[in-house]
Amino acid sequence: MKALRVAAFAIGLASSTAATSAQDLSTTEIKTTHVAGSVYMLEGAGGNIGASIGDDGIVIVDDQYVPLAEKIRTALKAIADKPVRFVINTHYHDDHTNGNLEWYKQATIIAHDNLRARLAARDATYENAGKVTSATPNAWPLITYDHDLTVHMNGEEIRAMFVPHAHTDGDSLVYFTKSNVLHTGDNFVRYGFPYVDLDAGGSINGMIAALERALSHLPADVKIIPGHGQISTADDVRKFVAMLRDSRAAVERGVRAGKSADQLKREKVLEPWKEWNNSFVTTDIFTDMLYRDVTAAKVDTSKQRK
């Protein structure tokens, strides 16, 4: 039953993102915030967009939904009348990549190998099911990488760093080296308990490893653009990582004691972290997610670059 509940949640997520991309977003406004150096954050509907804007042009990280492309273009033009030359996707979820359908017409889309494969597999599934989709191979990443990739623009290195088995199996963290800004994609969010896409190769330990590795290599005053929510600090990420580690450990102790997910929910095993409960990922959903993660085959994160 717990697997069915988590699967149903994942299906609901996919349906809701597809619905959002198709719905009327005419009243959605794009909010632009200067983060540091040449980097800005754009908020609208879907995941946060990071943007490096300078004399060489514009690089955006993630692109929300295609109906918002013109509003995003207008917001960028208000800062500098420069072309968007590159789009980097942090992971394949629709609220971060649906805008590819518009941006591929003027920019080169970049992402990890696995992300392109996920988009292709998802679009094939939609087509086979007879669902209407705006997807096209042209909107899949044109340039892919198997580990890391660097874009040299606007006086700095923009590093896309692959993190295995984190939010999904095709995630990248993107670091703007001179501006000292990190875009985490959905490996770090501010709405509470996160969604970890276990069906797409994600894992709690992989997410923890990705964020810990990033923090260990970046300056203490790095500014963070989360997948969703407000601009953050390294301390905010550490608090998030501690929640992930400790809540997973609590569920793992229950698993070792032979308890089911339903028992753990009745016992309110995640009560110490109740402040993280949210309407998207409730405490019960996260308990099921942790239980499934703990009981699944162990994911090897030892190959992540130190």
N, C-alpha and C positions, 0 to 999 in steps of 0.2 A: 504493500500500500504506500509506503514512504516513497518508493521509486516512482509510482504513479503520480503522487502529489507533486514531486519535483519536476517530473516530465510535463505535467499539466501546466505548471508555472512557466516552464521554458517555452511551451507552445503559446501560452498567453503572452509572454514577452515578445515573441516573434510576430504574433498577430497584432499586438498593440503598436509595435514600431512600424509595421507595414501600413496599419491604419493611419498612423500619424503622418506618414509620408504622403498619403493620399488625401488627407482631410484639408479643409480650408485653413490655411495658415496666414490669411490675409491680415489678420489683426496682430500677428506676432511681430514684436519689435526686436531689433538687434541692439544689444547693449555692448558698448565698447569700453574696455578698461585698459589703461596703460599699465603693464606689469613691471617692466624694467628694460633699459636699453632700447633695442629696436623691436621689442616683443609686446604684443597686445593680446588681450583675451576678448573673444566675442561670444556673447550668450544670446540664444534665441530659443529654439526648440530642439531638444536632443543634446548631444555631448558638446562640451565646451570646445571652441576653436582657438588654437594658438596661431599667431601670425607674426612672422618676421617681416618688417616693412622698412625698406630703405632704397638707396639709389639703384641697386641691382634689380629691384623688383620685389615681389612678395612670395613668401612661402607660407602656406597654411597647413596646419595640422588638424585633420578631420574637417568635415564639411556639412554636417547636419543633414537637412532634407532638401531635395531639389527645388521645391516651391519657394525656398528661402534664398536661393542663389542670388537673385537680383538684389535683394535687400542686403545680403552679405557683401556683394560687390559695391553697393552704394556706401556702406559703412567703411569699407576699406579705402574707397576713393576719397572719403572725407579726411583721411589721414594723409594719403599720398596718392597722386594720380599715376600709379604704376601698375603694370600687369601682374596677375597671379601666374607665376611661372611653374611652381611645383605645388603639389598636394601630397602630404604624407598621411597615410591612414594608420592609426594606432591599432585597430582591430576591425573585424569584418562586420560588426553589428550595424544594422540599418541606420540607427540614429547618429552614426559617425561616418557612414559611407554613402548614404543615398544621394547626397549632393554630387557624387562623382559623375552622375549622369549628365550634369551640366558642365562641371569644371573640366572634364576631359577634352572638351572642345577647344580650350585655350591653354591648358596646363598639362604637365606631365605628372601622372599619378604614380606614387612610389609606396611600396609596402613590402612586408615579409612574404616569402614564397607561400607559406601556409595560408596567409590571408587571401591571396588570389585564388588558391585552391578552394577555400571555404566559400568565397563568392560564387565561383563556378558551380560548385556542388549545390549550393542553395538555389541558385537560379535554375539549374536543371530540375531540381525537385519541384519548384514552383511550376515550371513549364509542363512537367509530366502530370502534375495534379490539375492542370487546366486553370491555374490561377493567373490572374492578370498581374503582370509585373513590368516595371519600367526598366528592368535590368537589361544591360547589353554588354557583350564582351569588351566593347570599346571603353566602357566605364570601369573595367577591372584595371588594376595597376599595370602600367606599361613597363616599369622597371621594378624588379624584385631582388631581394637579397636573402642569403641564408643565415647571416649573422648580424653584421652591422653595416651601416652605410652613412656617408657624410656628404652633405650638401654645403658647398662653400659659397655663401652669399651674404651681402650686407656687412662685410667686415668680420664675419665670424663663421665658425664651423657649426653646422646644425646636424647633430649626430642622432640618427635613429638606431636604437640599440635593442636587438631582439632579446626577449625574456621568455624562455620556454615554459610551457604549461603554467601560465599565470591566470589572467582573466579568461583567456582562450589559449590555443596553441599557436597563435600567430600574432602575439602582441609585441609592440615596440614601445619603449620609453623614448621620448625625444628631448634632447638637451641642447639648449642654445648656449654655447660656451661663453661667449663674451658678455651676453646679457645676464648670464647665470640664472636661467629659468628652465625648469623641467616640466614637460607635459607628460603626465602619467597614463593618459587614457583612463580606462575604467579599472585599472589596478588600484587606484585610490579615488574614492568619491566622498562627498561630504553629506550625503543624505542619510547615512546610518549604516546598518548591515549591508554589505555589497552583494550584488549578484555575481556568482562565479559560474561560468558556463562549463559545467562538467562534461556535458555532451559534446563540446567542441574542444576537448583536451585541456580545459582549465583545471586548476587545483588550488587549494588554500595554501599549501606549502610553497607552491611555485610563485604565488602572489607575494607571500612573505619574503621569499628569497630575492625576488626582483626588487622590491622596495628597500630591503636591507642593503643589498649590494649597491644600489644607487646612492643611498644616503652615506654609505661608507666611503664613496669616491668623490662626492660633491662637496663644495664649500658649505659651511654651517649656515650661511645666510642665503642659501639658494631659495628662490621663490618657486612655488609649485602651482601649476595649473592642473586641477583635478579633472577627471572625466566629467564630473557633474559637481556643481557647487562653487563656492567662492575661492578666490586666490588664497593659498595656504602657505604654511611654513614647514620646515623639516620637523619641528616638534609636533605639528598636527599629524604628519605621516607616521611618526613614531607612536603616537597614541593609537592610531588606526592599526598599525602592525601589532602592537601589544594586545589589542582586542582580538585580532585574528588568531594570534598564537595562543592566548589564554583560553579563549572560547573553544577552540579546536581541541586543546588539551583536556578541557572539562568533558567534552563529548567523548574523546578517546578513552578517558577513564571509565565512562559509562559503558562503552563498547567492551572494554576488557572485563568489566563486571558482568557481562552477558545481558545487558539491558537493551531493549528496543528503542527506536526513536520515539515511539509513542510514550513509553515509560519516562524517557528523559524530558519530554515535553510536559507530562503530568507533574514531574518533580521540579519543573521550572529550572532546569540546569543552567539556562542562560540568564537567570534573574540578575546576576551581578552586572550584566551588560544591557539591562533593559532600556537604558537611554539611547541605544542604537536602533531600537525597534522603529520601523517606519512603514508607511502604507505600501511601499513597493516590495520590500523584503522584510516581512514580519519576523518576529522571534521564532514562531513555529516553522516558517519556511526556511529560515537560516539553520535551525536545528536539524531539519531534514537534510539540508545541503551539507552541513558538517558531518552528519552521520554517514551519508553516502560517500563523502570524500574520505573519511577515516576508514570505512570498510572496503573501499575500492583497492585495487592493486596499487602499491606504492609508486609514486611518480619520482623518477630519478632527476633531481635538480642539481646533482653534483657537477654536471657538465657546464653549468653556467659560468661564464668567464669571471674570474676573480679580479 
